């Protein structure tokens, strides 16, 4: 969602761009986004959570533009400069609640715990290693992971890597450092993936964070 103005979204390269102020995107949906010139808020909802499972069932298309009247309410709730308190209040009324948590295979649960460790290494991460942690064969693990989480393993790990890189950038890391720690080949690889998945570049995120903290490029 843009905090002001709009963004461009398309579900696949062969489809036309659509202009929205906010958009829901299904798990594992191929999409491109262009939010240049706007302040963008990105909410990633894990599909293994109760809210994520309930939300995924509500979405009928790969990308659904959010009605403008609802976007206006969201922007009012968040304010021009969202704070943590405002964001928590907004989220509490935004996400649906599922009656029952989705069943997660015990081996998949072990892998999820490993992947979410702060020091988890993404560089060189392989399917046999993760299958070994799960105690399953690679083919059985891939099937169990998708069934448990709702998203295939590869795009799920890519999202985790993007999140790690974004957090490092917000904490002041250089683009090169953030790329290497998140398992990308180099800064250019991270930049291409950021632009394709998030509609912005790592440098733009880092600059926006510094400006919001009252810092200059010389700091």
N, CA, C and O of each residue as an XYZ file, in Angstrom:
876
protein
N       0.832     -1.183      0.000
C       0.000      0.000      0.000
C       0.872      1.239      0.000
O       1.856      1.317      0.737
N       0.509      2.214     -0.832
C       1.212      3.487     -0.794
C       0.551      4.369      0.264
O      -0.672      4.373      0.403
N       1.362      5.107      0.998
C       0.804      6.012      2.006
C       0.223      7.268      1.383
O      -0.449      8.051      2.054
N       0.483      7.457      0.106
C      -0.083      8.552     -0.666
C       0.132      8.249     -2.134
O       1.155      7.667     -2.496
N      -0.809      8.630     -2.994
C      -0.640      8.338     -4.409
C      -0.985      6.893     -4.726
O      -1.856      6.302     -4.089
N      -0.296      6.321     -5.719
C      -0.656      4.993     -6.189
C       0.581      4.231     -6.641
O       1.684      4.777     -6.677
N       0.380      2.955     -6.986
C       1.437      2.105     -7.513
C       0.906      1.369     -8.735
O      -0.298      1.343     -8.990
N       1.832      0.770     -9.491
C       1.467     -0.042    -10.644
C       1.739     -1.503    -10.321
O       2.764     -1.827     -9.721
N       0.826     -2.387    -10.716
C       0.956     -3.814    -10.418
C       0.517     -4.617    -11.637
O      -0.427     -4.245    -12.335
N       1.215     -5.724    -11.883
C       0.739     -6.681    -12.879
C       1.090     -8.081    -12.393
O       2.132     -8.300    -11.776
N       0.197     -9.025    -12.686
C       0.343    -10.376    -12.159
C       1.396    -11.177    -12.901
O       1.978    -12.097    -12.326
N       1.654    -10.862    -14.140
C       2.687    -11.534    -14.929
C       3.136    -10.590    -16.027
O       2.439     -9.626    -16.343
N       4.299    -10.862    -16.613
C       4.886     -9.942    -17.573
C       4.007     -9.706    -18.794
O       4.082     -8.638    -19.403
N       3.177    -10.678    -19.167
C       2.370    -10.543    -20.367
C       1.065     -9.797    -20.122
O       0.343     -9.499    -21.073
N       0.746     -9.487    -18.862
C      -0.497     -8.791    -18.547
C      -0.254     -7.290    -18.428
O       0.865     -6.841    -18.178
N      -1.323     -6.532    -18.612
C      -1.220     -5.080    -18.550
C      -1.042     -4.618    -17.114
O      -1.474     -5.279    -16.170
N      -0.393     -3.465    -16.970
C      -0.238     -2.848    -15.661
C      -1.586     -2.312    -15.193
O      -2.378     -1.819    -15.996
N      -1.841     -2.410    -13.896
C      -3.011     -1.790    -13.271
C      -2.536     -0.818    -12.204
O      -1.515     -1.036    -11.552
N      -3.289      0.251    -12.039
C      -2.943      1.248    -11.033
C      -3.819      1.047     -9.807
O      -5.045      1.020     -9.915
N      -3.197      0.907     -8.643
C      -3.912      0.723     -7.378
C      -3.266      1.604     -6.322
O      -2.151      2.097     -6.497
N      -3.981      1.791     -5.233
C      -3.382      2.418     -4.055
C      -2.918      1.370     -3.061
O      -2.030      1.620     -2.246
N      -3.532      0.185     -3.136
C      -3.133     -0.947     -2.301
C      -3.552     -2.218     -3.021
O      -4.518     -2.210     -3.785
N      -2.839     -3.302     -2.786
C      -3.141     -4.540     -3.494
C      -2.860     -5.739     -2.596
O      -1.863     -5.765     -1.874
N      -3.750     -6.734     -2.647
C      -3.511     -8.029     -2.019
C      -2.844     -8.932     -3.046
O      -3.236     -8.932     -4.213
N      -1.843     -9.698     -2.632
C      -1.144    -10.607     -3.543
C      -1.172    -12.007     -2.950
O      -0.786    -12.209     -1.798
N      -1.629    -12.967     -3.736
C      -1.719    -14.348     -3.269
C      -0.334    -14.933     -3.020
O       0.644    -14.468     -3.605
N      -0.235    -15.954     -2.155
C       1.046    -16.636     -1.964
C       1.553    -17.236     -3.273
O       0.783    -17.824     -4.032
N       2.842    -17.087     -3.531
C       3.500    -17.685     -4.697
C       2.963    -17.153     -6.021
O       3.077    -17.838     -7.037
N       2.386    -15.963     -6.042
C       1.895    -15.373     -7.290
C       3.016    -14.584     -7.962
O       3.629    -13.718     -7.337
N       3.285    -14.883     -9.233
C       4.281    -14.128     -9.984
C       3.729    -12.731    -10.244
O       2.634    -12.588    -10.789
N       4.469    -11.715     -9.862
C       3.974    -10.354    -10.035
C       5.141     -9.381    -10.134
O       6.273     -9.695     -9.766
N       4.837     -8.206    -10.637
C       5.778     -7.084    -10.665
C       5.067     -5.855    -10.135
O       3.857     -5.700    -10.302
N       5.834     -4.979     -9.492
C       5.260     -3.788     -8.891
C       6.188     -2.609     -9.119
O       7.410     -2.745     -9.049
N       5.604     -1.452     -9.391
C       6.373     -0.229     -9.576
C       5.771      0.830     -8.663
O       4.662      1.312     -8.897
N       6.517      1.187     -7.619
C       6.028      2.180     -6.658
C       6.974      3.366     -6.573
O       7.021      4.061     -5.558
N       7.723      3.592     -7.638
C       8.685      4.696     -7.616
C       7.980      6.032     -7.396
O       6.939      6.301     -7.995
N       8.557      6.862     -6.532
C       7.990      8.165     -6.228
C       6.976      8.143     -5.097
O       6.452      9.193     -4.724
N       6.686      6.968     -4.541
C       5.712      6.859     -3.454
C       6.350      6.190     -2.244
O       7.304      5.423     -2.372
N       5.812      6.490     -1.077
C       6.215      5.778      0.143
C       5.361      4.524      0.247
O       4.133      4.598      0.296
N       6.025      3.371      0.280
C       5.323      2.095      0.188
C       5.359      1.356      1.516
O       6.408      1.274      2.156
N       4.222      0.821      1.932
C       4.136     -0.033      3.103
C       3.883     -1.457      2.609
O       2.915     -1.697      1.888
N       4.743     -2.398      2.989
C       4.611     -3.788      2.566
C       4.344     -4.657      3.786
O       5.116     -4.643      4.744
N       3.261     -5.405      3.750
C       2.893     -6.309      4.836
C       3.049     -7.740      4.334
O       2.359     -8.155      3.403
N       3.953     -8.488      4.950
C       4.142     -9.892      4.601
C       3.476    -10.741      5.669
O       3.847    -10.675      6.841
N       2.491    -11.539      5.270
C       1.751    -12.391      6.199
C       2.169    -13.836      5.961
O       1.921    -14.377      4.884
N       2.785    -14.458      6.928
C       3.231    -15.843      6.783
C       2.031    -16.763      6.600
O       1.065    -16.699      7.360
N       2.101    -17.614      5.590
C       0.962    -18.476      5.299
C       0.797    -19.600      6.311
O      -0.259    -20.230      6.365
N       1.846    -19.866      7.129
C       1.670    -20.899      8.150
C       0.975    -20.365      9.396
O       0.660    -21.132     10.306
N       0.732    -19.044      9.445
C       0.014    -18.473     10.582
C      -1.489    -18.643     10.385
O      -1.957    -18.866      9.269
N      -2.239    -18.534     11.478
C      -3.695    -18.667     11.369
C      -4.290    -17.541     10.526
O      -5.196    -17.777      9.727
N      -3.787    -16.323     10.700
C      -4.286    -15.199      9.911
C      -3.947    -15.372      8.440
O      -4.773    -15.096      7.570
N      -2.720    -15.832      8.158
C      -2.303    -16.022      6.771
C      -3.127    -17.081      6.060
O      -3.495    -16.907      4.898
N      -3.421    -18.180      6.751
C      -4.232    -19.240      6.148
C      -5.643    -18.743      5.845
O      -6.198    -19.043      4.788
N      -6.219    -17.984      6.773
C      -7.570    -17.459      6.566
C      -7.588    -16.434      5.436
O      -8.520    -16.410      4.633
N      -6.574    -15.600      5.373
C      -6.509    -14.579      4.328
C      -6.334    -15.218      2.957
O      -6.976    -14.792      1.997
N      -5.480    -16.229      2.846
C      -5.233    -16.883      1.559
C      -6.513    -17.467      0.984
O      -6.713    -17.455     -0.230
N      -7.378    -17.978      1.848
C      -8.626    -18.569      1.369
C      -9.593    -17.513      0.838
O     -10.483    -17.830      0.049
N      -9.426    -16.277      1.261
C     -10.325    -15.212      0.808
C      -9.960    -14.682     -0.568
O     -10.820    -14.149     -1.268
N      -8.706    -14.817     -0.969
C      -8.245    -14.228     -2.220
C      -8.615    -15.126     -3.390
O      -8.380    -16.334     -3.353
N      -9.191    -14.536     -4.422
C      -9.635    -15.312     -5.579
C      -8.725    -15.127     -6.784
O      -8.729    -15.969     -7.682
N      -7.950    -14.060     -6.831
C      -7.052    -13.787     -7.955
C      -5.622    -13.657     -7.455
O      -5.386    -13.515     -6.255
N      -4.671    -13.706     -8.379
C      -3.270    -13.532     -7.986
C      -3.038    -12.163     -7.367
O      -2.309    -12.043     -6.382
N      -3.647    -11.134     -7.932
C      -3.553     -9.782     -7.379
C      -4.940     -9.148     -7.379
O      -5.643     -9.188     -8.389
N      -5.331     -8.568     -6.256
C      -6.622     -7.894     -6.123
C      -6.400     -6.489     -5.590
O      -5.866     -6.315     -4.495
N      -6.806     -5.488     -6.357
C      -6.712     -4.109     -5.881
C      -7.695     -3.892     -4.735
O      -8.831     -4.364     -4.781
N      -7.253     -3.184     -3.722
C      -8.096     -2.885     -2.563
C      -8.970     -1.677     -2.899
O      -8.455     -0.695     -3.433
N     -10.277     -1.714     -2.604
C     -11.154     -0.569     -2.884
C     -10.629      0.718     -2.243
O     -10.097      0.697     -1.134
N     -10.785      1.828     -2.951
C     -10.238      3.102     -2.498
C     -10.813      3.536     -1.149
O     -10.105      4.124     -0.332
N     -12.099      3.246     -0.916
C     -12.699      3.665      0.360
C     -12.038      2.944      1.537
O     -11.901      3.510      2.621
N     -11.624      1.675      1.311
C     -10.956      0.931      2.368
C      -9.521      1.441      2.549
O      -9.029      1.532      3.674
N      -8.858      1.770      1.446
C      -7.513      2.331      1.528
C      -7.535      3.635      2.310
O      -6.638      3.896      3.112
N      -8.559      4.458      2.082
C      -8.676      5.730      2.794
C      -8.786      5.501      4.296
O      -8.192      6.242      5.078
N      -9.546      4.472      4.711
C      -9.671      4.163      6.138
C      -8.337      3.690      6.700
O      -7.956      4.073      7.806
N      -7.628      2.863      5.944
C      -6.321      2.370      6.389
C      -5.345      3.523      6.571
O      -4.621      3.578      7.565
N      -5.324      4.440      5.615
C      -4.381      5.571      5.692
C      -4.718      6.467      6.883
O      -3.821      6.986      7.547
N      -5.998      6.644      7.149
C      -6.395      7.445      8.304
C      -5.943      6.776      9.594
O      -5.471      7.445     10.513
N      -6.089      5.446      9.662
C      -5.686      4.714     10.858
C      -4.179      4.767     11.079
O      -3.716      4.850     12.217
N      -3.418      4.718      9.992
C      -1.961      4.706     10.102
C      -1.383      6.100     10.286
O      -0.346      6.261     10.930
N      -2.045      7.111      9.724
C      -1.518      8.464      9.806
C      -0.439      8.696      8.752
O       0.032      7.738      8.138
N      -0.038      9.946      8.530
C       0.966     10.256      7.509
C       2.333      9.647      7.802
O       3.083      9.319      6.883
N       2.655      9.496      9.092
C       3.913      8.855      9.499
C       3.560      7.758     10.492
O       3.458      8.024     11.690
N       3.369      6.508     10.011
C       2.919      5.432     10.907
C       3.879      5.192     12.064
O       5.097      5.164     11.887
N       3.309      5.021     13.245
C       4.086      4.642     14.420
C       3.802      3.175     14.727
O       2.878      2.584     14.167
N       4.598      2.593     15.616
C       4.387      1.192     15.968
C       3.010      0.982     16.591
O       2.347     -0.016     16.306
N       2.579      1.908     17.432
C       1.273      1.773     18.087
C       0.155      1.836     17.053
O      -0.771      1.025     17.085
N       0.242      2.807     16.129
C      -0.777      2.919     15.084
C      -0.807      1.669     14.213
O      -1.877      1.174     13.860
N       0.384      1.159     13.866
C       0.466     -0.019     13.016
C      -0.145     -1.237     13.696
O      -0.829     -2.031     13.050
N       0.098     -1.392     15.008
C      -0.465     -2.524     15.745
C      -1.991     -2.438     15.786
O      -2.674     -3.448     15.616
N      -2.517     -1.259     16.006
C      -3.967     -1.082     16.023
C      -4.568     -1.385     14.661
O      -5.619     -2.018     14.563
N      -3.899     -0.933     13.615
C      -4.364     -1.180     12.256
C      -4.370     -2.674     11.958
O      -5.337     -3.192     11.400
N      -3.299     -3.369     12.326
C      -3.190     -4.797     12.055
C      -4.218     -5.612     12.827
O      -4.710     -6.626     12.332
N      -4.544     -5.170     14.042
C      -5.469     -5.933     14.875
C      -6.846     -6.055     14.231
O      -7.553     -7.035     14.465
N      -7.229     -5.075     13.426
C      -8.529     -5.128     12.765
C      -8.449     -5.500     11.304
O      -9.475     -5.596     10.631
N      -7.243     -5.710     10.803
C      -7.051     -5.960      9.370
C      -7.107     -7.437      9.013
O      -7.780     -7.824      8.058
N      -6.394     -8.268      9.785
C      -6.220     -9.669      9.413
C      -7.331    -10.543      9.966
O      -7.721    -10.393     11.123
N      -7.846    -11.459      9.148
C      -8.899    -12.370      9.628
C      -8.338    -13.392     10.596
O      -7.144    -13.689     10.584
N      -9.207    -13.925     11.431
C      -8.821    -14.948     12.395
C      -9.359    -16.302     11.942
O     -10.539    -16.443     11.623
N      -8.486    -17.275     11.922
C      -8.920    -18.623     11.554
C      -9.374    -19.367     12.813
O      -8.820    -19.161     13.892
N     -10.380    -20.229     12.671
C     -10.856    -21.006     13.810
C      -9.845    -22.063     14.231
O      -9.763    -22.424     15.405
N      -9.085    -22.551     13.274
C      -8.145    -23.625     13.569
C      -6.829    -23.361     12.850
O      -6.823    -23.005     11.672
N      -5.731    -23.533     13.545
C      -4.428    -23.338     12.925
C      -4.167    -24.426     11.890
O      -4.539    -25.579     12.107
N      -3.526    -24.075     10.753
C      -3.231    -25.095      9.753
C      -2.267    -26.134     10.306
O      -1.369    -25.818     11.086
N      -2.471    -27.383      9.885
C      -1.602    -28.468     10.345
C      -0.237    -28.345      9.686
O      -0.138    -28.216      8.466
N       0.807    -28.386     10.493
C       2.179    -28.287      9.993
C       2.902    -29.583     10.332
O       2.916    -30.016     11.484
N       3.495    -30.189      9.328
C       4.243    -31.427      9.531
C       5.365    -31.179     10.543
O       6.043    -30.155     10.450
N       5.584    -32.082     11.506
C       6.634    -31.858     12.515
C       8.008    -31.601     11.906
O       8.759    -30.769     12.416
N       8.348    -32.299     10.826
C       9.633    -32.066     10.172
C       9.707    -30.694      9.549
O      10.746    -30.036      9.609
N       8.608    -30.251      8.946
C       8.551    -28.902      8.374
C       8.671    -27.866      9.483
O       9.315    -26.833      9.297
N       8.059    -28.131     10.633
C       8.145    -27.206     11.766
C       9.589    -27.028     12.214
O       9.995    -25.922     12.570
N      10.365    -28.104     12.199
C      11.788    -28.003     12.567
C      12.534    -27.125     11.576
O      13.370    -26.311     11.966
N      12.231    -27.290     10.293
C      12.892    -26.477      9.265
C      12.508    -25.012      9.399
O      13.360    -24.134      9.258
N      11.232    -24.736      9.669
C      10.795    -23.351      9.849
C      11.518    -22.714     11.030
O      11.926    -21.555     10.961
N      11.677    -23.472     12.114
C      12.420    -22.963     13.257
C      13.852    -22.639     12.892
O      14.392    -21.621     13.325
N      14.472    -23.497     12.100
C      15.848    -23.259     11.662
C      15.945    -22.015     10.770
O      16.832    -21.182     10.958
N      15.035    -21.893      9.806
C      15.085    -20.777      8.868
C      14.848    -19.435      9.543
O      15.352    -18.407      9.090
N      14.082    -19.447     10.624
C      13.755    -18.185     11.299
C      14.756    -17.820     12.397
O      14.598    -16.797     13.064
N      15.775    -18.642     12.585
C      16.822    -18.266     13.534
C      17.582    -17.050     13.002
O      17.884    -16.993     11.810
N      17.899    -16.074     13.863
C      18.592    -14.862     13.404
C      19.913    -15.156     12.695
O      20.316    -14.405     11.807
N      20.587    -16.235     13.077
C      21.893    -16.529     12.494
C      21.837    -17.587     11.398
O      22.877    -18.096     10.980
N      20.649    -17.919     10.932
C      20.523    -18.918      9.867
C      21.285    -18.458      8.633
O      21.185    -17.299      8.230
N      22.040    -19.363      8.039
C      22.838    -19.049      6.856
C      22.054    -19.425      5.599
O      21.672    -20.582      5.423
N      21.817    -18.441      4.726
C      21.102    -18.705      3.483
C      22.056    -19.009      2.331
O      21.662    -19.645      1.353
N      23.275    -18.571      2.435
C      24.249    -18.806      1.376
C      24.599    -20.302      1.331
O      25.098    -20.850      2.314
N      24.343    -20.950      0.210
C      24.653    -22.365      0.077
C      23.606    -23.297      0.656
O      23.817    -24.508      0.719
N      22.473    -22.741      1.081
C      21.403    -23.568      1.637
C      20.877    -24.501      0.550
O      20.576    -24.054     -0.557
N      20.765    -25.787      0.855
C      20.380    -26.764     -0.162
C      19.177    -27.583      0.293
O      18.887    -27.682      1.485
N      18.484    -28.166     -0.681
C      17.340    -29.023     -0.388
C      17.733    -30.239      0.451
O      17.023    -30.554      1.407
N      18.840    -30.943      0.137
C      19.215    -32.090      0.976
C      19.463    -31.719      2.438
O      19.122    -32.489      3.337
N      20.056    -30.543      2.683
C      20.308    -30.107      4.059
C      18.987    -29.906      4.801
O      18.827    -30.374      5.928
N      18.046    -29.210      4.169
C      16.761    -28.948      4.817
C      15.959    -30.233      4.993
O      15.298    -30.425      6.014
N      16.019    -31.107      3.997
C      15.323    -32.388      4.122
C      15.906    -33.200      5.274
O      15.178    -33.897      5.981
N      17.237    -33.105      5.462
C      17.867    -33.793      6.577
C      17.395    -33.263      7.916
O      17.179    -34.034      8.851
N      17.231    -31.931      8.016
C      16.713    -31.343      9.255
C      15.296    -31.839      9.524
O      14.917    -32.088     10.669
N      14.518    -31.980      8.446
C      13.131    -32.439      8.580
C      13.053    -33.941      8.835
O      12.028    -34.436      9.304
N      14.137    -34.678      8.526
C      14.104    -36.121      8.676
C      13.288    -36.801      7.589
O      12.713    -37.868      7.805
N      13.243    -36.162      6.394
C      12.461    -36.687      5.273
C      13.335    -36.765      4.028
O      14.392    -36.138      3.961
N      12.889    -37.537      3.044
C      13.566    -37.523      1.750
C      13.301    -36.179      1.087
O      12.298    -35.538      1.402
N      14.170    -35.725      0.173
C      13.943    -34.426     -0.484
C      12.566    -34.311     -1.139
O      11.903    -33.285     -0.988
N      12.123    -35.342     -1.862
C      10.833    -35.254     -2.542
C       9.678    -35.196     -1.539
O       8.729    -34.434     -1.724
N       9.762    -35.999     -0.484
C       8.716    -35.987      0.539
C       8.713    -34.663      1.292
O       7.650    -34.148      1.638
N       9.883    -34.113      1.544
C       9.969    -32.843      2.248
C       9.337    -31.722      1.423
O       8.582    -30.913      1.962
N       9.640    -31.666      0.111
C       9.057    -30.622     -0.742
C       7.533    -30.689     -0.709
O       6.861    -29.661     -0.619
N       6.995    -31.900     -0.781
C       5.538    -32.078     -0.752
C       4.967    -31.653      0.600
O       3.949    -30.964      0.662
N       5.632    -32.069      1.683
C       5.149    -31.729      3.022
C       5.248    -30.239      3.284
O       4.380    -29.667      3.942
N       6.301    -29.599      2.774
C       6.482    -28.163      3.006
C       5.360    -27.373      2.340
O       4.743    -26.515      2.970
N       5.097    -27.662      1.068
C       4.046    -26.940      0.363
C       2.687    -27.190      1.002
O       1.879    -26.270      1.127
N       2.433    -28.429      1.407
C       1.159    -28.737      2.043
C       0.986    -28.058      3.389
O      -0.127    -27.682      3.755
N       2.077    -27.897      4.132
C       2.016    -27.290      5.460
C       1.966    -25.773      5.413
O       1.216    -25.144      6.159
N       2.768    -25.191      4.535
C       2.952    -23.737      4.525
C       2.063    -23.050      3.489
O       1.676    -21.895      3.670
N       1.739    -23.759      2.404
C       0.910    -23.160      1.366
C       1.704    -22.485      0.273
O       1.129    -21.971     -0.686
N       3.016    -22.481      0.406
C       3.922    -21.875     -0.570
C       5.079    -22.838     -0.781
O       5.593    -23.387      0.194
N       5.511    -23.063     -2.026
C       6.678    -23.921     -2.246
C       7.918    -23.390     -1.546
O       8.000    -22.205     -1.220
N       8.870    -24.260     -1.320
C      10.056    -23.935     -0.544
C      10.858    -22.781     -1.140
O      11.231    -21.863     -0.410
N      11.131    -22.801     -2.433
C      12.011    -21.796     -3.041
C      11.497    -20.359     -2.866
O      12.244    -19.513     -2.374
N      10.240    -20.053     -3.253
C       9.768    -18.671     -3.047
C       9.664    -18.287     -1.579
O       9.828    -17.117     -1.233
N       9.392    -19.264     -0.706
C       9.316    -18.959      0.725
C      10.679    -18.489      1.232
O      10.771    -17.487      1.941
N      11.731    -19.213      0.866
C      13.077    -18.831      1.305
C      13.481    -17.496      0.694
O      14.160    -16.700      1.341
N      13.069    -17.242     -0.549
C      13.389    -15.959     -1.168
C      12.787    -14.814     -0.369
O      13.436    -13.786     -0.173
N      11.539    -14.981      0.100
C      10.912    -13.945      0.921
C      11.682    -13.737      2.223
O      11.862    -12.601      2.660
N      12.136    -14.822      2.842
C      12.911    -14.698      4.077
C      14.217    -13.938      3.815
O      14.632    -13.106      4.622
N      14.851    -14.232      2.693
C      16.107    -13.552      2.361
C      15.872    -12.063      2.121
O      16.670    -11.229      2.547
N      14.769    -11.730      1.434
C      14.439    -10.323      1.217
C      14.165     -9.617      2.540
O      14.581     -8.476      2.740
N      13.465    -10.300      3.442
C      13.191     -9.703      4.756
C      14.489     -9.444      5.513
O      14.661     -8.384      6.113
N      15.404    -10.416      5.484
C      16.672    -10.222      6.190
C      17.442     -9.039      5.589
O      17.973     -8.205      6.322
N      17.499     -8.971      4.269
C      18.217     -7.870      3.625
C      17.574     -6.528      3.979
O      18.274     -5.554      4.256
N      16.238     -6.482      3.969
C      15.544     -5.231      4.287
C      15.825     -4.809      5.729
O      16.053     -3.628      5.992
N      15.811     -5.758      6.661
C      16.097     -5.428      8.063
C      17.525     -4.921      8.230
O      17.768     -3.972      8.977
N      18.472     -5.555      7.532
C      19.863     -5.103      7.612
C      20.013     -3.698      7.053
O      20.750     -2.884      7.611
N      19.318     -3.401      5.949
C      19.390     -2.066      5.345
C      18.812     -1.019      6.294
O      19.364      0.072      6.440
N      17.698     -1.360      6.936
C      17.081     -0.437      7.886
C      18.007     -0.182      9.076
O      18.022      0.910      9.644
N      18.786     -1.220      9.446
C      19.720     -1.085     10.563
C      21.013     -0.374     10.169
O      21.892     -0.178     11.008
N      21.136      0.018      8.883
C      22.291      0.800      8.460
C      23.330      0.068      7.647
O      24.353      0.660      7.302
N      23.112     -1.206      7.321
C      24.089     -1.962      6.536
C      24.148     -1.440      5.102
O      23.176     -0.882      4.592
N      25.289     -1.625      4.466
C      25.406     -1.264      3.060
C      24.650     -2.277      2.215
O      24.333     -3.370      2.685
N      24.359     -1.915      0.958
C      23.650     -2.831      0.069
C      24.477     -4.095     -0.157
O      23.931     -5.198     -0.184
N      25.784     -3.938     -0.317
C      26.659     -5.092     -0.539
C      26.655     -6.031      0.654
O      26.554     -7.247      0.493
N      26.763     -5.470      1.851
C      26.767     -6.282      3.059
C      25.439     -7.001      3.248
O      25.414     -8.183      3.590
N      24.333     -6.293      3.025
C      23.013     -6.897      3.174
C      22.813     -8.015      2.162
O      22.217     -9.045      2.476
N      23.314     -7.811      0.942
C      23.183     -8.830     -0.106
C      23.913    -10.105      0.276
O      23.359    -11.196      0.141
N      25.138     -9.989      0.747
C      25.938    -11.156      1.080
C      25.349    -11.909      2.269
O      25.335    -13.140      2.272
N      24.859    -11.180      3.286
C      24.332    -11.849      4.476
C      23.023    -12.577      4.177
O      22.681    -13.556      4.840
N      22.292    -12.084      3.166
C      21.023    -12.715      2.810
C      21.191    -13.778      1.726
O      20.208    -14.366      1.274
N      22.434    -14.025      1.308
C      22.676    -15.107      0.361
C      22.549    -14.738     -1.100
O      22.429    -15.623     -1.948
N      22.573    -13.424     -1.426
C      22.546    -13.001     -2.823
C      23.975    -12.915     -3.354
O      24.917    -12.677     -2.598
N      24.123    -13.112     -4.665
C      25.462    -13.159     -5.259
C      26.208    -11.850     -5.056
O      27.404    -11.856     -4.763
N      25.521    -10.741     -5.206
C      26.143     -9.425     -5.056
C      25.052     -8.372     -4.922
O      23.863     -8.691     -4.910
N      25.474     -7.104     -4.822
C      24.515     -6.015     -4.651
C      23.579     -5.894     -5.850
O      22.401     -5.575     -5.689
N      24.099     -6.147     -7.054
C      23.272     -6.039     -8.256
C      22.165     -7.093     -8.249
O      21.037     -6.820     -8.659
N      22.496     -8.296     -7.780
C      21.494     -9.365     -7.701
C      20.393     -8.994     -6.710
O      19.212     -9.198     -6.989
N      20.774     -8.454     -5.564
C      19.784     -8.026     -4.576
C      18.926     -6.896     -5.136
O      17.711     -6.887     -4.938
N      19.540     -5.955     -5.824
C      18.802     -4.820     -6.384
C      17.768     -5.286     -7.396
O      16.629     -4.821     -7.371
N      18.149     -6.204     -8.293
C      17.202     -6.708     -9.292
C      16.025     -7.413     -8.622
O      14.875     -7.225     -9.016
N      16.318     -8.222     -7.611
C      15.259     -8.964     -6.927
C      14.355     -8.023     -6.137
O      13.136     -8.195     -6.130
N      14.938     -7.039     -5.477
C      14.166     -6.043     -4.736
C      13.198     -5.320     -5.663
O      12.015     -5.186     -5.350
N      13.703     -4.853     -6.809
C      12.855     -4.091     -7.728
C      11.728     -4.967     -8.277
O      10.592     -4.512     -8.413
N      12.048     -6.230     -8.594
C      11.042     -7.127     -9.152
C       9.978     -7.491     -8.122
O       8.794     -7.544     -8.453
N      10.382     -7.741     -6.881
C       9.451     -8.223     -5.861
C       8.761     -7.101     -5.092
O       7.597     -7.232     -4.711
N       9.474     -6.001     -4.862
C       8.962     -4.959     -3.971
C       8.703     -3.628     -4.647
O       8.132     -2.728     -4.031
N       9.112     -3.481     -5.906
C       8.846     -2.242     -6.614
C       9.736     -1.085     -6.214
O       9.434      0.064     -6.539
N      10.824     -1.359     -5.517
C      11.777     -0.328     -5.101
C      13.161     -0.965     -5.046
O      13.287     -2.184     -5.161
N      14.193     -0.156     -4.873
C      15.548     -0.682     -4.794
C      16.038     -0.655     -3.348
O      15.498      0.091     -2.530
N      17.055     -1.459     -3.021
C      17.627     -1.415     -1.673
C      18.140     -0.026     -1.307
O      17.994      0.408     -0.164
N      18.737      0.670     -2.265
C      19.266      2.009     -1.990
C      18.148      2.967     -1.629
O      18.317      3.815     -0.754
N      16.990      2.841     -2.303
C      15.855      3.708     -1.991
C      15.326      3.427     -0.589
O      14.956      4.352      0.134
N      15.289      2.161     -0.207
C      14.851      1.813      1.154
C      15.819      2.378      2.176
O      15.401      2.954      3.180
N      17.112      2.215      1.927
C      18.132      2.695      2.864
C      18.089      4.217      2.988
O      18.202      4.760      4.087
N      17.922      4.909      1.842
C      17.868      6.368      1.859
C      16.639      6.851      2.593
O      16.717      7.795      3.381
N      15.481      6.206      2.342
C      14.251      6.625      3.012
C      14.374      6.450      4.519
O      13.896      7.287      5.284
N      15.017      5.360      4.949
C      15.193      5.115      6.372
C      16.072      6.192      6.999
O      15.771      6.682      8.088
N      17.159      6.564      6.318
C      18.060      7.583      6.848
C      17.368      8.933      6.936
O      17.557      9.673      7.902
N      16.553      9.260      5.911
C      15.844     10.538      5.918
C      14.820     10.562      7.048
O      14.665     11.573      7.733
N      14.110      9.422      7.242
C      13.097      9.382      8.302
C      13.705      9.511      9.677
O      13.037      9.942     10.617
N      14.995      9.134      9.808
C      15.691      9.263     11.084
C      16.422     10.600     11.227
O      17.098     10.846     12.226
N      16.274     11.468     10.201
C      16.894     12.780     10.274
C      18.367     12.753      9.971
O      19.106     13.611     10.453
N      18.827     11.782      9.176
C      20.245     11.647      8.837
C      20.479     12.076      7.402
O      19.584     11.965      6.564
N      21.652     12.556      7.119
C      22.036     12.934      5.769
C      23.001     11.905      5.222
O      23.516     11.072      5.968
N      23.251     11.957      3.911
C      24.194     11.014      3.292
C      25.598     11.167      3.848
O      26.411     10.249      3.744
N      25.889     12.310      4.435
C      27.226     12.544      4.984
C      27.398     11.970      6.362
O      28.520     11.879      6.859
N      26.281     11.571      7.009
C      26.359     11.051      8.386
C      27.042      9.697      8.428
O      27.193      9.115      9.501
